[in-house]
Amino acid sequence: MKDNQINYVEFKAQDLESIKTFYSAAFNWNFTDYGPSYIAFSESGLEGGFAQSDDKINNGALVVLFHSKLEEIKDKIMACKGIISQDIISFPGGRRFHFIDPAGNELGVWSDK
């Protein structure tokens, strides 16, 4: 993993079981369950996951970048006029936060540290 590179893509889904069935059958993706509200996929060319959401999904993709020094890159994003939309949270395997870029796109940054 390299700092500042796209490392993961996350989608939203209302029904995780139907998503697993669809992508397994159509594209031969493999899935790992992380509790009742999150599944990760592999064998897709780029690893990613699906977060369960009850909301209407218009554009459910979240591009996630990697950075080994999460606080450092968060401060840099804010200094460059990015807006933090979700502060740093922990999850199994690491931590991450979300930000809004000047065009209004939301992205995530994660670290395994």
C-alpha positions in Angstrom: 0.0 0.0 0.0 1.3 3.4 -0.9 0.3 6.8 0.6 -2.1 9.0 -1.4 -3.3 6.3 -3.8 -6.8 4.9 -4.3 -6.9 1.7 -2.4 -10.5 0.8 -1.9 -14.0 1.5 -3.1 -17.1 1.3 -1.0 -20.7 1.1 -2.1 -24.0 1.2 -0.3 -26.7 -1.4 -0.5 -30.0 -2.0 1.2 -29.9 -5.8 1.0 -26.4 -7.2 1.5 -27.4 -10.8 0.9 -28.8 -10.0 -2.6 -25.7 -8.0 -3.4 -23.5 -11.0 -2.5 -25.6 -13.3 -4.6 -25.6 -11.0 -7.6 -21.8 -10.2 -7.7 -20.8 -13.8 -6.8 -22.9 -15.2 -9.7 -22.3 -12.5 -12.2 -18.6 -11.7 -11.6 -17.2 -14.4 -9.4 -16.4 -12.0 -6.6 -15.6 -13.4 -3.1 -17.1 -11.8 0.1 -16.1 -11.5 3.7 -18.8 -10.6 6.3 -17.9 -8.0 8.9 -21.0 -8.0 11.0 -24.6 -7.5 9.9 -24.0 -4.2 8.2 -20.8 -4.6 6.1 -19.3 -7.0 3.6 -16.0 -6.7 1.8 -15.3 -8.0 -1.6 -12.2 -9.3 -3.4 -11.3 -10.8 -6.8 -12.7 -7.6 -8.5 -9.5 -5.9 -9.6 -9.8 -3.4 -6.7 -10.8 -4.4 -3.2 -13.9 -2.8 -1.7 -17.0 -3.4 0.3 -20.7 -2.7 0.7 -22.2 -0.9 3.7 -25.8 -1.5 4.5 -28.0 1.5 4.2 -31.7 2.0 4.5 -31.6 5.3 2.6 -32.4 5.7 -1.1 -29.1 5.2 -2.9 -28.4 7.8 -5.7 -24.7 7.5 -6.0 -23.5 4.9 -3.5 -19.8 4.9 -4.3 -17.1 6.0 -1.9 -13.5 6.1 -3.1 -11.1 5.4 -0.3 -7.4 6.5 -0.4 -4.7 5.1 1.8 -2.3 7.1 4.0 0.0 5.7 6.7 -0.2 8.9 8.8 -3.9 9.6 9.1 -3.8 12.6 11.3 -1.1 14.2 9.1 -3.1 13.8 5.9 -6.3 15.0 7.7 -4.5 18.2 8.7 -3.2 18.7 5.2 -6.6 18.2 3.6 -8.1 20.8 6.0 -5.2 23.2 5.2 -6.0 22.8 1.5 -9.6 23.8 2.2 -11.1 20.3 2.3 -14.0 19.8 4.7 -14.0 16.8 7.1 -17.4 15.2 6.8 -16.7 12.3 9.1 -14.0 12.5 11.8 -11.6 9.6 12.3 -13.3 6.3 13.4 -11.9 2.9 14.1 -13.0 -0.3 12.4 -11.7 -3.9 12.3 -8.3 -3.5 10.5 -7.7 0.2 10.9 -9.1 3.7 11.1 -10.6 6.2 8.6 -12.2 9.6 8.0 -14.2 11.2 5.2 -13.7 14.6 3.5 -15.4 16.8 0.9 -13.2 18.1 -1.9 -13.7 21.6 -3.5 -16.1 20.1 -6.1 -18.3 18.6 -3.5 -17.1 14.9 -3.9 -16.9 12.9 -0.7 -13.9 10.5 -0.4 -12.4 8.5 2.5 -8.8 8.1 3.7 -7.9 5.0 5.7 -4.8 3.7 7.5 -4.0 0.3 9.0 -2.3 2.1 11.9 
